[in-house]
Amino acid sequence: MTTFILVSGMFTGTHIWQDTAARLTAAGARAHTVALTGLDGPRAAPGTGVDLETHIADVLAVIDSVETGPDSEVVLVGHDYGIHPAVGAADRRPDRVARVVHLDSGLPRDGVPALAAVPDQSLRERLGGEESHDGLLPPPAHDAWQRWGSTEGVPDAALDRLTALAAPQPLGTLLQPLRLTGAVGTVPSTGVLCTGNGTSIELIQMLVGLGDPALRALTDPRVTFFELPTGHWPMLSRPAELGDVLLRAAAGEGHRLTPVDAAEPPAHLRPFLLDVPEVPRERHGNVDLYLPDAEEPCPAVVFVHGGPVPADATPTPRGWPGLTGYARYAAGEGAVGVLLDHRLHDLGDYERAAADVAAAVELVRADPRVDADRIALWFFSGGGLLTVDWLAAPPAWLRCLAATYPVLAPLPNWGLSGTRFHPARALANAGSLPLVLTRVGREMPEIAATVEEFLAAAKDHGADVEVVDVPHGHHGFETIDRTDEARAAIRHAMRSVLRLAFGPDTGGHQSARRPAPDYRRE
């Protein structure tokens, strides 16, 4: 018989598991919920010394109370913050835990406090400066739960109850570093990803392909994944489906990620779809210029990569074939193609990445071979959030802004809700700046939703948007989808951008109204 031990997340207690536990027991399993000190029963008071070790001890007490044997096993489930005491306990009892389930939660690491997994960046910065670990973090108000994760699918009555029963989180549980021996690495694990909160198996696979060492362990065949189409609290929004997934996880079922194969490069390192000319390249710090054969100053197209990209990625984005293909293509058509490496290595890096892009643009405009009044910016993937400053205050020399399979709003679990990085909100000030947006039909749903939100806002504000659709295209299609449709989309988007960049000089964006798209030339 399988025994599930359920560990709740921040501010919450055993009550959230009621319906899921009932589903598990109805299927013949046992379900135990862990009452974490200060979150269940008597509330913690400042100065009581409740920390992460306290909660690890709470989980250990339940593990040790459960009968195990040849015909019984323990599956430990940690939701949100709860994965930290769950993993800490499994590290101390690896012989008694058959599997750890990460329920819409992060990957705890030795020496790293749970605070690092809190989605709200501003809160991480504020609490990270706390000298005392004895304080309490007040629970969210009814309308503030979105700050901690998407409430998609949670019924109103359940959200009311969640708020009424929420307890202050002892700061020590967030600030005390987790200590692991490494024994938990022998325990199989499962990730249950809530797509409504911004994570999917496809997204994790893409991040693995980027070479992040922290994610390599996820390709171990003992690691499986499931998705639930709901927000961050599936035990409230889809308790029955969650119960079924946990039963399947206990049985070892689930999707397994594909390891990075040295014989087959990851998607972002495969060849560009088009044959493009070799052109001279100059390197200036973190900026590469791909130069056309021209005697007069030329327009420039600055290509801005997505991310986050690991800081030690090799090659860096300006060496990726897809991006170098775009830059060489632009240079072959008479514009200066520009690539840069910006410092978007973590979701908290958007500010410095934006500064890197602005500095690169100024470097490019100062080059005598560039017509400083004819610049186009072209953003990709997670770099889409970096469009915000240029939409909010487009300079007269910016002839066009392009975006290809972009992320155009922070995903719910990115912790950026309180920042300025919301491109749709900036559209009110974009004026007549021409936009060229390449939309792929097989986009990850969580990203596709941000594109549709942006296009709806663009319509409301009367923005000048040309959409280049790739109905069968995937995220990163330029090195993945070797189809005529994909090639035609690249040519179409490049032609539109260059038409605007080379447009007549009549004083800013008003000069660049485009004719209707003509796909027949493909």
PAKOLPA-391565 format. One line per field, with one value per residue (C-alpha): residue number from 1; residue in three letters; z, y, x. Coordinates in Angstrom, 3 decimals, decimal comma. Layout:
% residues N
seq c(NUM; ...)
type c(Ala; ...)
Z c(Z; ...)
Y c(Y; ...)
X c(X; ...)
***
This chain:
% residues 522
seq c(1; 2; 3; 4; 5; 6; 7; 8; 9; 10; 11; 12; 13; 14; 15; 16; 17; 18; 19; 20; 21; 22; 23; 24; 25; 26; 27; 28; 29; 30; 31; 32; 33; 34; 35; 36; 37; 38; 39; 40; 41; 42; 43; 44; 45; 46; 47; 48; 49; 50; 51; 52; 53; 54; 55; 56; 57; 58; 59; 60; 61; 62; 63; 64; 65; 66; 67; 68; 69; 70; 71; 72; 73; 74; 75; 76; 77; 78; 79; 80; 81; 82; 83; 84; 85; 86; 87; 88; 89; 90; 91; 92; 93; 94; 95; 96; 97; 98; 99; 100; 101; 102; 103; 104; 105; 106; 107; 108; 109; 110; 111; 112; 113; 114; 115; 116; 117; 118; 119; 120; 121; 122; 123; 124; 125; 126; 127; 128; 129; 130; 131; 132; 133; 134; 135; 136; 137; 138; 139; 140; 141; 142; 143; 144; 145; 146; 147; 148; 149; 150; 151; 152; 153; 154; 155; 156; 157; 158; 159; 160; 161; 162; 163; 164; 165; 166; 167; 168; 169; 170; 171; 172; 173; 174; 175; 176; 177; 178; 179; 180; 181; 182; 183; 184; 185; 186; 187; 188; 189; 190; 191; 192; 193; 194; 195; 196; 197; 198; 199; 200; 201; 202; 203; 204; 205; 206; 207; 208; 209; 210; 211; 212; 213; 214; 215; 216; 217; 218; 219; 220; 221; 222; 223; 224; 225; 226; 227; 228; 229; 230; 231; 232; 233; 234; 235; 236; 237; 238; 239; 240; 241; 242; 243; 244; 245; 246; 247; 248; 249; 250; 251; 252; 253; 254; 255; 256; 257; 258; 259; 260; 261; 262; 263; 264; 265; 266; 267; 268; 269; 270; 271; 272; 273; 274; 275; 276; 277; 278; 279; 280; 281; 282; 283; 284; 285; 286; 287; 288; 289; 290; 291; 292; 293; 294; 295; 296; 297; 298; 299; 300; 301; 302; 303; 304; 305; 306; 307; 308; 309; 310; 311; 312; 313; 314; 315; 316; 317; 318; 319; 320; 321; 322; 323; 324; 325; 326; 327; 328; 329; 330; 331; 332; 333; 334; 335; 336; 337; 338; 339; 340; 341; 342; 343; 344; 345; 346; 347; 348; 349; 350; 351; 352; 353; 354; 355; 356; 357; 358; 359; 360; 361; 362; 363; 364; 365; 366; 367; 368; 369; 370; 371; 372; 373; 374; 375; 376; 377; 378; 379; 380; 381; 382; 383; 384; 385; 386; 387; 388; 389; 390; 391; 392; 393; 394; 395; 396; 397; 398; 399; 400; 401; 402; 403; 404; 405; 406; 407; 408; 409; 410; 411; 412; 413; 414; 415; 416; 417; 418; 419; 420; 421; 422; 423; 424; 425; 426; 427; 428; 429; 430; 431; 432; 433; 434; 435; 436; 437; 438; 439; 440; 441; 442; 443; 444; 445; 446; 447; 448; 449; 450; 451; 452; 453; 454; 455; 456; 457; 458; 459; 460; 461; 462; 463; 464; 465; 466; 467; 468; 469; 470; 471; 472; 473; 474; 475; 476; 477; 478; 479; 480; 481; 482; 483; 484; 485; 486; 487; 488; 489; 490; 491; 492; 493; 494; 495; 496; 497; 498; 499; 500; 501; 502; 503; 504; 505; 506; 507; 508; 509; 510; 511; 512; 513; 514; 515; 516; 517; 518; 519; 520; 521; 522)
type c(Met; Thr; Thr; Phe; Ile; Leu; Val; Ser; Gly; Met; Phe; Thr; Gly; Thr; His; Ile; Trp; Gln; Asp; Thr; Ala; Ala; Arg; Leu; Thr; Ala; Ala; Gly; Ala; Arg; Ala; His; Thr; Val; Ala; Leu; Thr; Gly; Leu; Asp; Gly; Pro; Arg; Ala; Ala; Pro; Gly; Thr; Gly; Val; Asp; Leu; Glu; Thr; His; Ile; Ala; Asp; Val; Leu; Ala; Val; Ile; Asp; Ser; Val; Glu; Thr; Gly; Pro; Asp; Ser; Glu; Val; Val; Leu; Val; Gly; His; Asp; Tyr; Gly; Ile; His; Pro; Ala; Val; Gly; Ala; Ala; Asp; Arg; Arg; Pro; Asp; Arg; Val; Ala; Arg; Val; Val; His; Leu; Asp; Ser; Gly; Leu; Pro; Arg; Asp; Gly; Val; Pro; Ala; Leu; Ala; Ala; Val; Pro; Asp; Gln; Ser; Leu; Arg; Glu; Arg; Leu; Gly; Gly; Glu; Glu; Ser; His; Asp; Gly; Leu; Leu; Pro; Pro; Pro; Ala; His; Asp; Ala; Trp; Gln; Arg; Trp; Gly; Ser; Thr; Glu; Gly; Val; Pro; Asp; Ala; Ala; Leu; Asp; Arg; Leu; Thr; Ala; Leu; Ala; Ala; Pro; Gln; Pro; Leu; Gly; Thr; Leu; Leu; Gln; Pro; Leu; Arg; Leu; Thr; Gly; Ala; Val; Gly; Thr; Val; Pro; Ser; Thr; Gly; Val; Leu; Cys; Thr; Gly; Asn; Gly; Thr; Ser; Ile; Glu; Leu; Ile; Gln; Met; Leu; Val; Gly; Leu; Gly; Asp; Pro; Ala; Leu; Arg; Ala; Leu; Thr; Asp; Pro; Arg; Val; Thr; Phe; Phe; Glu; Leu; Pro; Thr; Gly; His; Trp; Pro; Met; Leu; Ser; Arg; Pro; Ala; Glu; Leu; Gly; Asp; Val; Leu; Leu; Arg; Ala; Ala; Ala; Gly; Glu; Gly; His; Arg; Leu; Thr; Pro; Val; Asp; Ala; Ala; Glu; Pro; Pro; Ala; His; Leu; Arg; Pro; Phe; Leu; Leu; Asp; Val; Pro; Glu; Val; Pro; Arg; Glu; Arg; His; Gly; Asn; Val; Asp; Leu; Tyr; Leu; Pro; Asp; Ala; Glu; Glu; Pro; Cys; Pro; Ala; Val; Val; Phe; Val; His; Gly; Gly; Pro; Val; Pro; Ala; Asp; Ala; Thr; Pro; Thr; Pro; Arg; Gly; Trp; Pro; Gly; Leu; Thr; Gly; Tyr; Ala; Arg; Tyr; Ala; Ala; Gly; Glu; Gly; Ala; Val; Gly; Val; Leu; Leu; Asp; His; Arg; Leu; His; Asp; Leu; Gly; Asp; Tyr; Glu; Arg; Ala; Ala; Ala; Asp; Val; Ala; Ala; Ala; Val; Glu; Leu; Val; Arg; Ala; Asp; Pro; Arg; Val; Asp; Ala; Asp; Arg; Ile; Ala; Leu; Trp; Phe; Phe; Ser; Gly; Gly; Gly; Leu; Leu; Thr; Val; Asp; Trp; Leu; Ala; Ala; Pro; Pro; Ala; Trp; Leu; Arg; Cys; Leu; Ala; Ala; Thr; Tyr; Pro; Val; Leu; Ala; Pro; Leu; Pro; Asn; Trp; Gly; Leu; Ser; Gly; Thr; Arg; Phe; His; Pro; Ala; Arg; Ala; Leu; Ala; Asn; Ala; Gly; Ser; Leu; Pro; Leu; Val; Leu; Thr; Arg; Val; Gly; Arg; Glu; Met; Pro; Glu; Ile; Ala; Ala; Thr; Val; Glu; Glu; Phe; Leu; Ala; Ala; Ala; Lys; Asp; His; Gly; Ala; Asp; Val; Glu; Val; Val; Asp; Val; Pro; His; Gly; His; His; Gly; Phe; Glu; Thr; Ile; Asp; Arg; Thr; Asp; Glu; Ala; Arg; Ala; Ala; Ile; Arg; His; Ala; Met; Arg; Ser; Val; Leu; Arg; Leu; Ala; Phe; Gly; Pro; Asp; Thr; Gly; Gly; His; Gln; Ser; Ala; Arg; Arg; Pro; Ala; Pro; Asp; Tyr; Arg; Arg; Glu)
Z c(0,000; -0,782; 1,931; 0,756; 3,118; 2,028; 2,964; 2,353; 1,254; 2,584; 4,835; 4,448; 6,535; 6,355; 5,417; 1,781; 1,217; 2,327; -1,084; -2,565; 0,501; 0,158; -3,469; -2,493; 0,287; -1,962; -4,351; -1,566; -0,521; 2,825; 3,124; 5,987; 6,127; 7,981; 10,509; 10,172; 13,366; 13,353; 10,250; 11,722; 15,177; 17,424; 15,375; 15,720; 17,690; 17,033; 18,850; 19,081; 16,886; 14,255; 11,267; 8,378; 10,664; 12,780; 9,733; 8,626; 12,068; 11,611; 8,377; 9,897; 12,739; 10,258; 8,197; 11,301; 12,406; 9,164; 8,791; 5,885; 4,526; 1,373; 0,436; 1,494; 0,437; 1,317; -1,279; 0,022; -1,676; -1,208; -2,557; -2,996; 0,094; 1,423; -0,925; 1,209; 4,448; 2,355; 0,596; 3,845; 5,499; 2,567; 2,709; 6,299; 5,607; 2,037; 2,932; 4,037; 1,125; -2,229; -4,166; -3,680; -5,625; -6,368; -6,693; -8,650; -6,674; -7,253; -6,872; -3,354; -3,185; -0,388; 1,314; -0,325; 1,747; 0,660; 0,146; -3,177; -4,524; -3,517; -6,822; -5,807; -6,570; -4,500; -1,490; -1,883; -1,871; 1,162; 3,265; 2,208; 4,193; 7,424; 10,219; 12,526; 11,614; 14,373; 12,533; 10,768; 7,180; 7,115; 4,891; 1,681; 1,641; -0,406; -3,592; -3,159; -3,581; -7,246; -5,998; -4,769; -7,733; -10,161; -8,578; -11,897; -11,309; -7,560; -6,711; -4,911; -1,791; -1,683; -2,048; 0,772; 2,994; 1,979; 3,070; 6,292; 7,443; 6,227; 8,889; 9,099; 7,780; 10,283; 8,628; 9,873; 7,609; 4,602; 5,681; 7,167; 4,489; 3,651; 4,568; 2,485; 2,603; -0,951; 0,121; -1,333; -4,764; -4,653; -4,219; -7,414; -7,970; -9,933; -10,937; -11,223; -13,249; -13,168; -16,612; -15,498; -13,245; -16,133; -16,267; -18,692; -19,637; -22,972; -21,206; -18,823; -21,762; -23,520; -20,409; -20,143; -23,742; -22,855; -20,715; -17,216; -14,949; -12,202; -14,504; -15,735; -12,986; -14,382; -17,323; -14,985; -15,949; -12,300; -12,718; -14,234; -14,992; -15,230; -16,195; -14,751; -16,701; -13,712; -11,412; -8,436; -6,015; -7,793; -4,530; -4,502; -8,229; -9,435; -6,368; -8,120; -11,050; -8,639; -6,706; -9,909; -10,929; -7,518; -7,814; -11,240; -9,958; -7,156; -9,826; -11,617; -14,527; -16,199; -18,942; -18,994; -20,353; -23,235; -22,217; -24,179; -26,703; -27,645; -31,066; -31,661; -30,742; -28,790; -30,792; -30,332; -31,704; -34,900; -38,284; -39,397; -41,901; -44,649; -46,612; -45,758; -46,906; -44,939; -44,055; -42,023; -38,268; -35,759; -31,998; -29,639; -26,055; -25,723; -29,146; -32,587; -35,810; -39,051; -41,788; -45,279; -48,357; -48,386; -48,585; -46,968; -43,445; -43,317; -41,139; -38,313; -36,942; -33,325; -32,465; -28,759; -27,494; -24,928; -21,660; -18,914; -20,257; -17,852; -17,260; -18,262; -21,438; -24,270; -26,802; -25,564; -27,416; -29,939; -31,150; -31,605; -35,261; -35,340; -34,209; -36,317; -39,249; -38,749; -38,412; -41,547; -43,424; -42,513; -43,538; -46,843; -47,485; -46,832; -43,102; -40,206; -38,248; -34,532; -31,866; -28,174; -25,045; -22,317; -18,715; -18,432; -16,475; -13,940; -13,787; -11,481; -14,144; -16,419; -15,170; -15,981; -19,254; -20,265; -19,437; -21,528; -24,532; -24,207; -23,985; -27,034; -29,057; -28,206; -29,190; -32,520; -33,234; -32,566; -35,184; -38,327; -40,570; -39,066; -40,000; -36,437; -37,513; -38,950; -36,231; -35,813; -32,668; -32,904; -29,748; -29,257; -26,686; -23,076; -24,427; -25,334; -21,916; -22,835; -25,472; -22,722; -22,548; -26,320; -26,499; -23,599; -25,109; -28,702; -29,982; -33,429; -34,797; -33,920; -37,252; -36,222; -33,307; -34,110; -31,864; -32,731; -30,546; -27,714; -24,103; -23,815; -20,162; -17,098; -16,466; -13,129; -11,314; -12,496; -9,645; -11,895; -11,399; -9,574; -12,139; -15,287; -17,578; -18,972; -22,695; -23,165; -20,617; -22,548; -25,805; -24,791; -25,452; -28,522; -30,945; -34,563; -33,976; -36,465; -34,886; -36,631; -34,553; -35,623; -33,972; -33,962; -33,982; -31,786; -29,079; -25,435; -24,189; -21,287; -23,708; -26,397; -23,855; -23,347; -27,106; -27,394; -24,412; -26,131; -29,460; -27,726; -26,076; -29,406; -30,993; -28,156; -28,595; -32,390; -32,566; -35,947; -35,770; -38,598; -37,535; -39,406; -38,607; -38,709; -38,172; -37,749; -36,187; -32,795; -30,349; -31,864; -35,259; -37,218; -36,235; -35,646; -38,352; -41,646; -43,713; -46,527; -44,231; -41,672; -44,311; -45,813; -42,384; -41,783; -45,191; -44,686; -41,280; -42,462; -45,534; -43,404; -40,908; -43,594; -45,536; -42,427; -41,536; -45,036; -45,256; -46,297; -43,796; -43,100; -39,385; -37,281; -37,141; -39,311; -42,311; -42,002; -42,687; -44,495; -47,436; -46,904; -46,494; -49,738; -49,125; -52,843; -53,262; -51,191)
Y c(0,000; 3,511; 6,129; 9,741; 12,364; 15,790; 18,941; 22,304; 25,544; 29,072; 30,413; 27,234; 24,157; 20,657; 21,852; 22,466; 18,719; 17,623; 16,755; 15,343; 13,151; 11,826; 10,927; 9,051; 7,073; 6,218; 4,667; 2,452; 4,517; 6,137; 9,902; 11,819; 15,594; 17,305; 19,972; 22,433; 24,292; 27,774; 27,177; 24,588; 24,852; 27,591; 30,437; 31,148; 34,223; 36,393; 35,113; 31,487; 30,259; 28,413; 27,791; 25,367; 22,727; 22,907; 22,039; 19,307; 17,772; 17,988; 16,001; 13,480; 12,834; 11,796; 9,670; 7,848; 7,202; 5,462; 1,717; 0,709; -2,692; -4,777; -4,119; -0,492; 2,670; 6,347; 9,060; 12,516; 15,414; 19,000; 21,945; 25,367; 26,116; 22,648; 21,022; 22,397; 20,591; 17,595; 17,303; 18,016; 15,141; 12,773; 13,531; 12,259; 9,217; 8,163; 4,503; 5,219; 7,441; 5,806; 9,035; 12,807; 14,737; 18,394; 19,904; 23,163; 23,882; 24,565; 22,508; 22,946; 23,085; 22,580; 25,825; 27,818; 29,152; 28,721; 32,488; 31,987; 30,232; 32,989; 34,323; 37,986; 39,573; 42,709; 40,598; 38,464; 41,582; 43,045; 39,890; 38,987; 41,983; 40,875; 40,380; 38,611; 35,310; 35,644; 37,751; 36,771; 37,381; 38,297; 36,132; 37,598; 39,466; 37,919; 39,763; 39,299; 35,535; 36,050; 37,490; 33,994; 32,006; 31,839; 31,254; 30,016; 27,502; 28,058; 28,481; 31,665; 29,771; 27,934; 31,207; 32,707; 29,744; 29,847; 33,482; 32,952; 30,090; 31,539; 31,918; 34,172; 32,485; 32,387; 34,162; 31,583; 28,992; 31,143; 32,501; 29,458; 27,679; 24,122; 21,587; 18,409; 15,500; 14,422; 11,244; 12,535; 12,285; 8,526; 8,946; 8,960; 12,129; 13,525; 17,076; 18,050; 21,263; 23,558; 25,122; 27,923; 29,088; 29,406; 26,127; 23,223; 20,126; 21,726; 24,768; 22,625; 20,586; 23,794; 25,017; 21,668; 22,125; 25,462; 23,565; 24,760; 22,420; 22,707; 21,028; 18,123; 15,837; 16,217; 13,959; 11,022; 8,235; 8,091; 11,603; 11,900; 14,785; 15,487; 18,595; 19,889; 22,606; 24,804; 27,397; 27,084; 25,479; 22,284; 20,711; 23,440; 23,789; 20,169; 17,912; 14,768; 15,157; 15,869; 12,706; 10,665; 12,172; 11,417; 7,790; 7,542; 9,211; 6,648; 3,935; 5,438; 6,789; 10,158; 11,927; 11,651; 14,435; 13,859; 14,192; 16,522; 14,255; 15,105; 13,539; 15,674; 19,344; 20,944; 22,859; 26,301; 25,061; 23,492; 25,200; 28,207; 27,318; 29,648; 29,786; 33,204; 34,839; 34,947; 38,580; 40,362; 40,324; 42,727; 42,181; 45,144; 43,899; 42,134; 43,366; 41,823; 43,760; 41,899; 44,341; 44,735; 45,601; 49,306; 52,634; 54,785; 54,507; 51,782; 51,033; 48,593; 45,767; 44,868; 41,292; 40,738; 37,166; 35,655; 33,920; 33,470; 31,890; 30,303; 32,601; 29,840; 28,816; 27,837; 29,291; 32,450; 33,582; 35,736; 32,517; 30,617; 29,663; 30,995; 34,464; 34,613; 33,516; 36,486; 38,910; 37,614; 37,685; 41,355; 42,202; 40,406; 42,653; 45,849; 46,512; 46,151; 43,056; 43,396; 40,697; 41,208; 39,141; 40,717; 39,524; 37,906; 34,898; 34,796; 36,075; 38,819; 40,133; 41,986; 45,413; 44,879; 43,133; 46,202; 48,404; 46,140; 46,459; 50,243; 50,494; 48,250; 50,368; 53,510; 51,818; 50,820; 54,266; 55,834; 53,669; 55,746; 52,870; 52,961; 55,433; 56,446; 57,548; 54,159; 51,513; 48,459; 46,321; 42,656; 40,640; 36,886; 34,607; 35,763; 38,910; 40,041; 41,686; 43,953; 45,634; 47,589; 50,631; 51,071; 50,817; 53,211; 55,951; 55,137; 57,449; 58,988; 57,004; 53,674; 52,720; 49,344; 46,962; 43,253; 40,279; 36,590; 33,936; 36,468; 36,287; 39,493; 39,377; 37,883; 34,361; 33,993; 32,275; 34,731; 37,168; 40,229; 41,402; 44,542; 45,549; 47,649; 44,658; 44,441; 45,331; 45,479; 48,287; 50,284; 50,216; 53,309; 55,336; 53,472; 55,917; 54,944; 52,805; 49,912; 46,456; 43,148; 40,122; 36,554; 34,177; 30,404; 28,108; 25,449; 27,841; 26,777; 27,700; 29,764; 31,928; 32,044; 33,581; 36,525; 37,148; 37,196; 39,555; 41,878; 41,789; 42,569; 45,598; 46,615; 46,586; 48,671; 51,274; 51,251; 50,108; 49,428; 45,659; 43,263; 39,631; 37,017; 33,685; 30,351; 27,976; 24,838; 26,558; 25,847; 28,143; 28,480; 27,336; 28,800; 25,841; 23,248; 23,322; 22,580; 23,516; 25,915; 27,579; 28,373; 29,667; 31,875; 33,337; 34,307; 35,978; 37,742; 39,136; 40,234; 41,904; 43,827; 44,958; 46,080; 47,892; 49,935; 50,411; 51,637; 53,713; 57,396; 59,957; 62,075; 62,569; 59,506; 56,764; 58,454; 57,699; 53,981; 52,984; 49,693; 48,319; 45,245; 42,044; 40,186; 36,479; 35,705; 36,703; 33,691)
X c(0,000; 1,204; 1,226; 1,210; 2,613; 1,366; 3,289; 1,642; 3,238; 3,492; 0,735; -1,320; -2,067; -3,425; -6,915; -5,919; -5,406; -8,876; -10,343; -7,128; -6,558; -10,105; -9,411; -6,251; -7,908; -10,853; -8,327; -6,968; -3,942; -3,238; -2,864; -1,235; -0,999; 1,844; 0,928; 3,799; 4,616; 3,132; 1,025; -1,348; -2,848; -1,434; 0,023; 3,739; 4,702; 7,751; 10,792; 9,626; 12,494; 10,456; 12,731; 13,228; 14,719; 11,566; 9,476; 11,873; 11,423; 7,636; 7,878; 10,299; 7,880; 5,185; 7,590; 8,762; 5,188; 4,244; 4,574; 6,801; 7,722; 8,021; 4,394; 4,183; 5,966; 6,016; 5,558; 6,407; 4,564; 5,737; 3,751; 5,350; 7,516; 6,610; 9,105; 11,959; 11,067; 9,990; 13,347; 15,183; 13,332; 13,846; 17,583; 17,580; 15,358; 16,188; 15,612; 12,020; 10,916; 10,150; 9,534; 9,461; 6,823; 7,532; 4,067; 4,430; 7,559; 11,227; 14,382; 15,758; 19,552; 22,018; 22,926; 20,131; 17,215; 13,616; 13,457; 15,261; 12,158; 9,722; 8,371; 8,133; 11,504; 10,919; 9,959; 13,087; 15,226; 13,482; 13,497; 17,021; 18,260; 16,583; 19,110; 16,655; 14,975; 12,368; 9,792; 6,589; 5,500; 1,790; -0,408; -1,859; -5,128; -7,930; -6,961; -3,189; -2,792; -1,868; 1,413; 2,281; 1,002; -1,875; -5,285; -6,674; -9,460; -9,791; -13,513; -14,473; -15,514; -12,185; -10,274; -12,350; -11,467; -7,812; -7,688; -9,612; -7,365; -4,051; -1,354; 1,710; 4,870; 7,759; 10,688; 13,136; 11,535; 12,422; 15,794; 17,526; 19,614; 18,623; 21,300; 21,497; 23,927; 23,150; 21,352; 18,077; 19,687; 19,103; 15,341; 13,214; 11,231; 8,306; 7,505; 3,845; 3,753; 0,735; 0,663; -1,655; 1,154; 3,596; 5,521; 5,264; 7,208; 8,117; 9,537; 11,609; 12,915; 13,946; 15,789; 17,577; 18,699; 20,283; 22,758; 21,916; 23,960; 21,315; 18,788; 20,898; 19,620; 16,095; 16,994; 17,661; 15,213; 14,077; 12,634; 9,163; 6,810; 3,119; 1,171; -2,074; -3,935; -4,613; -3,070; -0,734; -3,234; -4,387; -5,540; -8,226; -8,887; -8,532; -8,299; -9,520; -7,137; -4,293; -5,091; -5,011; -1,675; -0,162; -1,270; 0,335; 3,501; 3,728; 3,556; 6,556; 4,546; 5,029; 6,930; 10,719; 12,883; 15,273; 18,926; 21,165; 22,867; 26,433; 25,801; 22,675; 22,955; 20,103; 17,537; 19,133; 22,477; 21,168; 21,717; 19,674; 16,951; 18,125; 21,335; 22,721; 25,967; 29,196; 29,851; 32,533; 31,990; 33,483; 33,403; 33,106; 32,880; 29,540; 28,345; 28,979; 28,474; 27,770; 28,678; 27,189; 29,215; 28,394; 30,191; 27,500; 26,070; 23,414; 20,398; 21,014; 18,890; 19,672; 18,676; 17,958; 18,067; 15,736; 16,383; 17,129; 20,319; 22,847; 25,818; 28,222; 26,375; 28,709; 28,456; 26,810; 23,662; 25,522; 27,117; 23,843; 23,247; 19,691; 20,727; 23,891; 21,726; 19,409; 22,324; 24,038; 20,736; 20,242; 23,809; 23,364; 20,359; 22,334; 21,750; 24,161; 23,171; 23,847; 24,009; 24,700; 25,060; 22,950; 22,925; 19,513; 20,760; 17,917; 14,359; 15,579; 17,969; 15,549; 16,649; 20,306; 19,452; 17,427; 20,420; 22,677; 20,358; 20,179; 23,978; 24,413; 22,002; 23,957; 27,220; 25,693; 24,260; 27,662; 29,378; 30,072; 28,996; 25,490; 22,778; 21,895; 18,415; 17,439; 17,443; 15,223; 15,065; 14,124; 13,376; 13,090; 11,440; 11,944; 13,576; 10,069; 9,656; 12,588; 10,425; 8,696; 10,998; 10,999; 7,214; 6,750; 8,930; 9,904; 12,660; 12,247; 15,197; 13,523; 11,943; 10,532; 10,198; 9,961; 9,318; 9,491; 7,766; 8,020; 6,976; 4,933; 3,876; 5,559; 4,356; 2,523; 5,385; 8,049; 7,490; 7,515; 3,941; 5,044; 7,663; 7,441; 8,050; 4,515; 4,683; 0,899; 0,680; 3,297; 1,328; -0,624; 2,536; 3,813; 2,196; 2,699; 5,799; 5,474; 5,509; 6,230; 5,218; 5,977; 3,508; 3,977; 0,980; 2,577; 3,644; 3,620; 0,128; 1,415; 3,441; 0,756; -1,621; 0,753; 0,879; -2,908; -3,142; -0,666; -2,500; -5,799; -4,178; -2,642; -6,084; -7,504; -4,760; -4,789; -1,165; 0,420; 1,023; 1,799; 1,442; 3,464; 1,847; 3,667; 0,698; 2,811; 5,814; 7,345; 9,100; 12,587; 11,318; 14,271; 16,446; 13,713; 11,051; 12,718; 9,670; 8,878; 6,343; 9,053; 11,457; 8,768; 7,977; 11,611; 11,815; 8,500; 9,454; 12,903; 11,450; 8,954; 11,589; 14,040; 11,336; 10,664; 14,326; 15,150; 11,942; 11,935; 13,171; 10,127; 10,541; 10,040; 7,477; 4,875; 7,113; 6,866; 3,274; 3,547; 1,604; -0,549; 1,515; 2,094; 2,732; 2,632; 6,263; 7,229)
***
